[in-house]
Amino acid sequence: MSTPRPFETICEHPKEMRRIRLIATCATCETTVVHCRQCGTDITEPKTDCI
């Protein structure tokens, strides 16, 4: 996990620092969120996809 940054620093979530983070799995469903590796915050709301 990345080191927390001072709250005065505003992260613009650069495209190259974004990744999809798996939150949970259940049977054939996955819950994911887009996560910023630079500041360590979730950018989008969790989304569940099922096959």
BATORLUM-529157 format. One record per residue: z, y, x of N, C-alpha, C, O in turn. Coordinates in pm, 1 decimal, padded with zeros to 6 digits. Each point is the difference from the previous one (the first is absolute). Example, Ala and Ser with C-alpha at 12.3 -4.5 7.8 and 13.67 -1.06 7.14 Angstrom:
BEGIN
> 00780.0/-00569.0/01319.0/00000.0/00119.0/-00089.0/00000.0/00120.0/00090.0/00066.5/-00001.9/00103.6
> -00138.5/00106.9/-00138.6/00006.0/00119.0/00082.0/00073.0/00109.0/-00077.0/00016.9/00110.8/00050.9
***
This chain:
BEGIN
> 00000.0/-00117.9/00084.6/00000.0/00117.9/-00084.6/00000.0/00123.2/00088.3/00061.3/00000.9/00106.8
> -00130.1/00102.9/-00151.4/-00012.0/00120.2/00080.8/00127.8/00082.9/-00004.6/00082.2/-00014.4/-00090.5
> -00067.4/00101.0/00189.6/00114.9/00088.6/00008.7/-00016.0/00112.2/-00101.7/-00107.9/00058.3/-00009.9
> 00212.7/-00026.5/-00066.0/-00009.8/00109.0/-00096.7/-00030.8/00131.6/00069.0/00047.7/00026.1/00110.5
> -00127.4/00056.2/-00176.0/-00036.6/00130.3/00054.8/00082.2/00107.2/-00070.8/00045.4/-00022.1/-00112.3
> -00025.1/00137.6/00175.4/00075.4/00108.2/-00064.4/-00066.7/00040.2/-00132.0/-00122.5/-00003.5/-00012.3
> 00204.1/00041.3/-00085.3/-00056.3/00030.2/-00130.7/-00089.6/00123.1/00001.5/-00080.2/00018.3/-00091.5
> 00091.9/00065.9/00192.8/-00085.3/00118.0/00009.4/-00144.9/-00038.6/00029.7/-00091.9/00075.6/-00031.7
> 00071.0/-00192.2/00092.1/-00133.3/-00045.4/00034.6/-00067.0/-00056.5/-00124.5/00053.2/-00090.0/-00065.1
> -00169.3/00143.2/00033.0/-00073.9/-00048.0/-00116.4/-00111.3/-00091.0/00048.5/-00083.1/00040.7/00081.1
> 00081.3/-00163.6/-00130.5/-00102.1/-00097.0/00038.4/-00117.4/00013.3/-00096.1/00019.2/00005.5/-00121.5
> -00138.7/-00000.4/00174.8/-00120.4/00008.9/-00083.0/-00060.7/-00137.1/-00024.5/-00109.5/-00009.0/-00055.5
> 00177.3/-00098.0/00095.0/-00043.4/-00138.0/-00018.7/-00145.3/-00020.5/00046.1/-00087.3/-00027.0/-00082.6
> 00060.7/00039.4/00213.5/-00137.0/-00019.0/00048.7/-00054.2/-00137.0/-00038.7/00073.9/-00098.3/-00004.3
> -00202.5/00093.2/-00023.6/-00064.5/-00122.7/-00046.4/00024.1/-00117.6/00094.3/00020.8/-00112.3/-00045.8
> -00023.2/00136.5/00176.2/00017.1/-00108.9/00096.7/00143.4/-00052.0/00006.2/00024.8/-00103.7/00061.4
> 00070.0/00173.6/-00123.8/00139.8/-00042.9/-00000.2/00040.2/-00066.8/-00131.4/00114.4/-00042.8/-00015.0
> -00207.4/00033.4/-00080.3/00029.8/-00063.7/-00128.2/-00022.9/-00149.3/00007.8/-00090.2/-00046.2/00069.9
> 00172.1/-00029.4/-00141.7/-00018.5/-00144.4/-00009.0/00049.9/-00047.1/-00135.1/00077.4/00069.0/-00066.4
> -00122.2/-00186.6/00026.4/00047.4/-00058.7/-00124.2/00119.3/-00087.4/00034.5/-00008.9/-00088.2/00085.4
> 00119.8/00113.1/-00152.1/00123.3/-00073.9/00025.6/00029.3/-00089.9/-00120.0/00000.3/00045.1/-00114.5
> 00024.0/-00171.8/00142.8/00034.1/-00096.9/-00103.4/00147.1/00015.8/-00035.6/00086.9/-00006.2/00086.9
> -00059.8/00026.7/-00215.4/00137.3/00017.1/-00046.0/00055.9/-00131.5/-00052.7/00111.9/-00038.4/00033.9
> -00191.4/-00031.9/-00118.6/00049.8/-00122.9/-00060.5/-00115.4/-00091.2/-00039.0/-00112.0/00045.5/-00023.3
> 00141.4/-00175.9/00016.7/-00096.1/-00097.7/-00049.8/00071.4/-00087.1/-00102.0/00119.4/-00027.8/00011.8
> -00194.7/-00014.5/-00111.8/00054.0/-00088.7/-00102.5/-00116.3/-00081.2/-00054.8/-00088.7/00053.9/-00066.3
> 00089.5/-00184.7/00094.5/-00108.6/-00090.4/-00041.0/-00132.2/00051.8/00055.5/-00020.9/-00004.0/00121.2
> -00068.6/00052.4/-00206.3/-00130.5/00049.5/00047.9/-00009.8/00152.1/-00007.9/-00110.4/00054.4/-00002.9
> 00223.1/00014.1/-00000.5/00001.0/00147.0/-00007.4/00058.9/00059.6/00128.0/00091.4/-00056.0/00060.5
> -00145.8/00170.2/-00021.4/00050.4/00074.8/00115.3/00024.1/00144.5/-00041.0/-00081.8/00059.8/-00069.9
> 00193.1/-00004.4/00113.1/00028.9/00141.0/-00022.1/-00010.9/00069.7/00134.8/00068.6/-00036.6/00095.5
> -00156.1/00138.5/-00088.2/-00025.3/00070.6/00124.8/00013.2/00150.7/-00020.3/00000.3/00049.7/-00112.7
> 00010.3/00020.6/00223.4/00007.2/00145.6/-00001.1/-00068.1/00050.4/00127.5/00003.4/-00067.6/00102.8
> -00065.1/00185.9/-00109.2/-00056.7/00062.2/00120.1/00114.9/00070.0/00071.0/00073.3/00077.8/-00061.0
> -00058.1/-00105.4/00189.4/00114.7/00042.8/00080.4/-00049.3/00077.4/00122.0/-00101.2/-00036.8/00059.6
> 00171.1/00142.8/-00022.1/-00033.8/00077.8/00119.1/00083.8/-00049.3/00117.7/00122.9/00005.8/-00004.5
> -00189.0/-00054.2/00109.9/00071.9/-00049.0/00117.8/00057.0/00114.8/00082.0/00094.1/-00020.8/00076.6
> -00147.8/00140.3/-00090.3/00045.5/00113.8/00079.5/00137.7/00049.2/-00045.5/00088.6/00021.2/00082.7
> -00070.4/-00003.2/-00213.5/00127.8/00053.3/-00048.3/00085.1/-00103.9/-00071.4/00117.1/00025.3/-00028.4
> -00174.8/-00143.3/-00001.5/00076.4/-00108.4/-00060.1/00020.5/00010.3/-00149.8/00090.4/-00064.1/-00053.7
> -00172.3/00143.4/-00016.2/00017.0/00012.7/-00144.3/-00113.3/-00069.9/-00075.1/-00109.1/-00020.7/00053.1
> 00138.4/-00014.6/-00177.6/-00101.7/-00056.8/-00087.4/-00078.6/00116.0/-00061.1/00058.0/00096.7/-00049.3
> -00191.1/-00108.0/00053.3/-00086.8/00107.8/-00047.5/-00035.2/-00018.1/-00146.8/-00010.5/00098.2/-00073.5
> -00007.9/-00221.8/00029.8/-00039.6/-00025.3/-00137.9/00109.7/-00076.7/-00073.5/00094.9/-00049.4/00060.8
> -00110.0/00040.7/-00191.4/00089.0/-00079.6/-00082.7/-00034.7/-00148.2/00021.4/-00115.4/-00031.9/00028.8
> 00212.5/-00058.4/-00042.2/-00029.7/-00142.7/00013.4/-00105.1/-00045.5/-00102.4/-00001.3/00044.9/-00114.6
> -00086.1/-00134.7/00159.4/-00107.2/-00053.0/-00084.5/00005.9/-00151.7/00005.6/00010.0/-00057.5/00108.4
> -00016.1/-00008.6/-00224.8/00004.0/-00146.2/-00006.3/-00137.6/-00052.8/-00036.4/-00059.2/00042.4/-00099.3
> 00008.3/-00135.1/00179.9/-00127.8/-00067.0/-00024.9/00025.8/-00148.0/-00013.8/00072.8/-00059.2/00079.7
> -00133.6/-00001.2/-00182.7/00013.9/-00144.5/-00022.6/-00137.8/-00064.6/-00002.3/-00097.9/00059.3/-00045.5
> 00092.9/-00181.2/00095.2/-00127.1/-00075.2/00001.8/-00008.3/-00082.7/-00126.5/-00098.0/-00071.6/-00020.7
***
